[in-house]
Amino acid sequence: MMYGPWDGEAPAPSRNSFRGNRCAGCGGELDLTNATGRPRREDHVPGCKFFDRALKVMRYAKELRQVASEPTGRGSDRQRYLQKNAEDLSAAACTGDPVRAVKRLAEKYKAECEKGAKQAEAAEMLMQACQALASCKDPAPITPAPG
Ligand SMILES: [Zn+2]
């Protein structure tokens, strides 16, 4: 199955914008997903590929959150940046179309990278991770610190 081209605009992945969403794969209403803030099997028909992808995105968000809370470098700008983007990724996982949501995030990180933002190194890592997630690959392990 090929994904796209897409019609219409997806809502930006934020915590408040996925209310009333339906899964773009199976058409299931994402009530439990919305209520709990994580992808829920109950909202999908068995074997729904979008659910699998949502889980992958969620898993990465969780890893990111772990790295962001490691004692070394706690409170650093990089950890704050990772923490913030862990939230964005969780939100992306809960949208009706997690693939499109991570693609949009990948574009956002790419832009941050290109303008040489302070967290360009982290942005590049997240961009690559989102690109991997969008093509259903496992993202590279998260590096705790540059180098
Ligand atoms: Zn589904």
Residues whose N, C-alpha, C, O or C-beta is under 5 A from the ligand:
A	BS01	ZN	C23 G25 C26 G27 G28 H44 V45 C48 F50 F51
